[in-house]
Amino acid sequence: MQHGNDFTAGGILAPLLKFMIPVFFAMLLQAMYGAVDLMIIGKFAESADVSAVSTGSQIMMTITNLVSSFAMGTTILLGQRIGEGRGREGGQVIGSSICLFAVIAGVFTVAIVLLCRPISSLMNAPKEAFDETAGYIRICGFGSLFIISYNLIGSIFRGIGDSRTPLMTVMIACVCNIVGDLLLVAVFGMGTAGAAIATVLAQAVSVTVSMLILKRRQLPFALSVSDLRFQGLIIRKVVALGLPIALQDFLVGISFLVLLAIVNSLGLVASAGIGVAEKVCGFIMLIPAAFMQAMAAFVAQNIGAGKYTRAKKTLLYAVSASMIPAAGMFAITFWHGDLLSGVFAKETAVIAASADYLKAYAIDCLLTCFLFCFIGFFNGLGKTRFVMIQGIVGAFLVRIPVAFLMSREVPPSMFHIGLATPCSTILQVILCLLCFRTVDRKKRGLE
């Protein structure tokens, strides 16, 4: 059985793609959780339910991304230890991470359940969909433990160079979610609540399967009960690496929630339209996102082994490889956004609003192949504070102000509001280029 991969020797592109492809499919299937909810709700329920699920799932996706980003601290630390030849310390890293994330899971569960209605209010959830939105968030909040556990386990496997096991577990969970949605929403007519329950149950299955595999797996290091404790030094390192990434993703996610709240204020059709569009965007951005996660693990091992030049070549390969699918996603999204939106909605007005917004997002497809690869590269280097700064600058100095100004147009244009995202990405790419130039000069001087 394969225990992991050593990325510090041999070819670059083939191992990178071999590692990235399972990451992509795992993220694709994970995105199916909310997508299937919205798809089935869109076909078997009303616009109020579509709005509720789109807003509620966007909030839960923000929380999921926050946890996944924070867990990158475990991925990076494991990768660096393996690259340094200190893989035997992996059990201590995992044990401390489990303790840390157990506390986080408890806090998140209580907070989300208690604050589901205030959160819905802050999101300007339309009054026709307010109760359904709060109910979706509350039910998913009870499943926070499963969401957090799954993302931590996935980060552990990626840290040792294994991207296939998370793919297998999320595949099982996705099937369970589809079955649950069809049963609870289409058959029993439970609407928004049924979609939320199906999502939580699917996450529970995913975690159970992942734990069984992790328990039986022969890891490249020892993992014992004695490792399950708070080890201050390791916790600090995990937090130092993961917290800036988490803050960046959280605040960027908040900026998208603010954008969603801005559009929600324009009415039910606009609210449902942007909800459908964001769900489509979650899919078209999967390839660059997969490269970002693969880059972090790949680069972390090489930096741990003192091979900066190899890490830099990985960045160039990743950008080049991601440009081709980016061009394809641009063409499909810009000219056929109505077809993509029609998968998740049945009302003509909602589909039209979504397609208009997607035209702006299509432009972003051409930019994120650069941005996401840079972010993965800097995460692997351990420069997570810069990743945080560039994300916050783009979100709050560009994305939110541009979206707000465009929403003041009479009549407002979903395309113009959507342009806020590529405008933000342009600034972020410029900042990444400047940082890369500085880092490259320093690293070359040390070699």
N, C-alpha and C positions, 0 to 999 in steps of 0.2 A: 504494500500500500504506500502511495506517495505521501510523504510527511510534509513537504513544502518544496520551495524552489530556491536555488542559489542564483541571484541575479548579478553577481559580481564578476562573472567570467563568461567567455563565449560570445555568441552573437547578441544583438540588442533587439532588433525589430521583431524577429520571430518570437522570442520569449516574452517580449512586452505584449504582443498581440495575443499570444497564447494565454497570458495571465488576464489581459483586459477583457477578452471575449466572454468568459464566464461572469466577470464582474458586470458587464453590460447586460447579459441576460438575467442575472439576479436582480439588477436594478429595474429592468423591464418588467419582470414579474411582480416586483414589489410595487411598482407604479400601477400595476393592474388592480391592486386593492381598491384604491379610490376610483380608478377608472371604471371598473366593473360596477361599483356602487352607482356611479353617475350614469353609466350606460343603461343599466336596468331601470334605475329610477326615471331616466329620461323617456324610456319606452313604456313604462307601466304606471307612472304617476304624473303629477301636475307640475307646473312651473314653480310653485312654492316649494315643492320637494326638491326640485333641481337646484333652486337657489340655496336651500338649506344644506344639501349635501355638498354642493360646490364650496360654499363658505366654510362649513364645518370641516370638510376634508382638507381644505387649504390650511386651516389652523392646525390640524393634526399633522399635516405634512411639514409645516414649519417646526413643530415640536420634534417630529421624527428626524428632520435634518439637523436640528440642534444636537440631539443625542448622538446621531451618527457622526457628526463633525467632532464632538467632544471625544468620542471613542477613537478618533483618528490619533489621539495622543497615545493610546495603547498600541495601535498599528505601527506608528513611527518608532516608538521606543523598542518594541519587539524587533522591528526590522534593523534598527541600528545595533542592537545587542547581537543579533545574528551576524551582521556584517562585520562587527568587531571580534567575532569569534567567542562571544560571551553568552551564547544561546542558553547555557545552563541556568542563567538567571531568569529565563522566561517564566518559570513557575511562580516566582515571586511577583513578577509584573502582572501576571494574570490574577493571582490571588488578591493582590491589593486593588486591582481594577474591579473585581467582583464586589468587594466590600464597598468601594466608592460608589459604584453605580446602583447598588442596592439602596443606599441612602437617597440617591437622586430619584429613584423610582418611587419611593415613599412620598417624597416631597411633591413630585409631579402629580401623583394620583390625587392627593388631598387638594392641591391647588386647582387643578382642572375641574374636578367635580364641584367644588364650592364656588368657583368663579365662572361657570359656564354661561350664565345669563349676563353678567357684566361684560364678558368677552363678546358675546353676541351683540350687545348694545354698542360696544366700541366699534364693532365691525359694520355698524349701520345696517344690520340684517333687516330686510324689508319686513314690515309688520305682518304681512301675510305669511311669512316664513320664519318669524322670530322663535316661536315655541319649538318648531321642528329643528331649527339650527342649534338652539340650546340643548335640546334632547340628544342630538347627534354628538355634540361635544362631550356631554356628560357621560354617555355610554362609552365612548372611546376613552374618556379619562380613566374609567375603571380598568381599562386594558393597558394602562401606561406601563405596568410591570412587564408585560409581554413585549411591547414595543422596544423598551430599553434593553431588555435581556437579549432580544434578537440582534440588535445592532452591536452590542458588546461582543457577542459570540462571533458575529461576522468579522469584526475588527481583529479578533484574535486569529482567526483562520487566515485573513489577508496578511497579517503581520508575519506569519511563518511562510508566506508565499503560496497559500492554498486558496484559490478563488472558486474551486469547483464545489466544495462542500456547501458554502452558503447558497450557491445556485440550486443545488438539489433540495435543500430544506425550504427555500422560498417557493420553489416549484410546487411542492406538496401543499404548502399553505395557500398558494394562489388557486389551486384546484378546489380546495376546501371553501375558499371565499366565493368562488363562482357558484358552487353548489348551494352554499348558504344564501347568497343573494337571490338566486332563482327560487329557492324554496320559501324564504321569508318575505320577499318583496313580490315576486310574480305570482306565487301560489297563494300565500296567506295574506297578501295585501297589507303588510306591516309598514310599508313606506320607508320613511327616513330611519325610524327606529330599527327596522329589520336590516337595513343596509349597515348600520353601525354595529349591531350585534354580530352579523356575519363577519365583519372586519375583525372584531375582537377575538372571536372564536378561531379565525384563521391564524391570527398572530399567536394564539395559545398553542395551536398545533405546531407551528413553526418552531417555537421555543422548545417544546417537548422533544421534537425530533432532533434539534440541534444539541440539546443537552445529552441525549442518549449517544449521539455520535461522538461528542467531546469526551464523554465518560469512557467510551470503549476505544477511542483513538489512541494509537501509540504516538505520542508527541515527541518532538526532537529534544525534549527536556523533561525533567521530573516535575510533576504537579501533585502535591499532597495536601492533606487537610491543614497542615501547619502553615501552608502558604496563604490560607484564607484569613488574613489579618491586615490591619492598616499599618503599612510600613511607610513611615513618613517620607523618606527620601524618594521612594518610588512614586508615591502619591503626588509629591510636589512636581516630579518630572512629568508625569502623565498630565497633570493640570497645566503645567507651564507650556506643554506642547499642544494640548487639546483645547484649552480654554480660549485662546485667541481665535482658533478656527471656529469654535462653537459660537463665540460672540459675533464673529463676522457673519456666519451663516444665519444666526438668529436675527441680527439687526437687518441684514439684507432681506430675510424672510419677513420681518416686520415692515420693511419698506414696501414689499409686495402686498402685505395685508392692508397697509395704508392706501395703496393704489386701489385695492379691491374695495375698501370702504368708500373711497372717492367715487368709484363707479357705482357702487350700491346706492349712493344717494341720488343717482340719475333715474332710478326706477327698477321694476322687477325684470323687464326684458334685458336691460343693460347688465343687471346683476347676474342673471342666468347666463347671458352671453359671455361675460368675462370669466365666469366659472367654468364654462365649457372650454373656452380658449386656453385658460391656464392648465386645464387637464391635458389638452393636446400638447401644450408647450412642455409639460412634464415628460412627454414621450420623445419629442423631437430634440430635447436637450440631453437625452440619455447617453449618446455616444461620447460627446465631450466630457460629461460627468464621469463616465466609466474610465476614460483616459486619465482624468484627474486622480481618481482613486488608485488606479494602477501605477501611475507615475509616482505617487507618494511612497508606496511600498518599494518600488524599483529603485528610486533615487535614495531612499533611506538606507538600504543595504549598501549601496555603493559609496555613500558618504561615510558610513560606518567603517567601510574597508579602505577609506582614504583615496577613492577613485573618482575625483571630481570631474575629470575630463570625460569619463564614461557616462557620468550622470548628465553632463551637458549634451552629449550626443543623444542620450535618451530623449531629452526635450526636443531636439531637432527632428528626430524620427517621429515622435508623437504628434507634433504639429503637422508635419507633412502627411502622415497617415490619416489624420482627422479632417483634413481639408476636403478630401473627396466626398465623404458622406455629408459634410457641411453644405457643399454646393447642391447635393441632391435634396437635402432637407429644405433648403431655401426655395428651390423650384417648386417642390410639392406644396409647401406651406403658403407661398405667395400666390400661386395661381389656382390652387385647389383647396384652399382653406375651408370652403363650404362643404366639400366632401368629408374632410376630417371632422368638422364640427357636427355633421349629420350623424356621425356614429354615436354621439352622446346626447343629441337633442332631436326633437321631432317638429317643433314649432318653427315656422319659416323666419319669423322676426328674430328669434334667439340665434338661429344658425347664421343669419346675415350679420348680426352684431358681432358674433364670435369670429367670423371670417374676416371682417374688417379689422379687428384687433390683431389677428394672426398675420396680416400683411406686414405690420410693423415688426412683429417677432421674427418673421422670416429673415429680415436684415440682420438680426442678432445671431442667427445661425452661422453667418459668415464670420462673425467676430469671436464667438465663444470657443472656436477651435484653437484660437490663440490664448484667450484668457484662461480657460480651464486647464490647459496644459501648463501654463505658467504657474497657476495656483498649486497644482500637484507637485511641480518642481520645487517651489519654495517651501511647501509643506514637508517634502522629503528632506530638504536642507535643514529643517527645524526653524525656518524663519517665518513662524506662524504669526508673529506680531505684525509684520508687514502685510501678510494676507488679510489680517483683520482690518488694518488701516485702509488699504485700498478698497476693500469692500464697503466699508462704512462711508468713505468719501464719495464713492460712486452712487451709493443708495440715497444718502441724505443731502448731498449737494447737487445732484442731478436728477435722479429718478423721481423722487417725490415732488420737487418743485416743478419739473416739466409736466408731470402728470396733472398736478393741480391747475397749472396755467391752462393746459389744453382742455381741461374739463369745464373751464369757464367760457369756452366758445359757445356761440349760439348759432345753430344747434351744435352740441358737442359731437366730436368725431372720435369713434373708437380707435381709428387708425392713428390719429394724432396723439391720443392718450398713450397708445402702445409704443409710440416712438420714444417715450421716456426711457425704455429699457436699453435699446441700442445706443442711445446717447450716453447713458451711464457706462456701458461696456467700453465704448471708445476711450473714455477717460481712464478707466481701469487698465486697459491694455497699455496705454501710454505710461502709466505709473509702473507697470510691470517691466516694461522695456528699460526704463530708467534704473530700476532696482537691479535688473539682471546685469546691466552694464557695470554697475558698481560692484556687485558680487563677483562677476567674472574677472574683473581686474584684480581683486584681492586674492581670489583663489589661484589665479595663474601665477601671482607673485609668490605663493607658498609652495608651488609644485617645482 
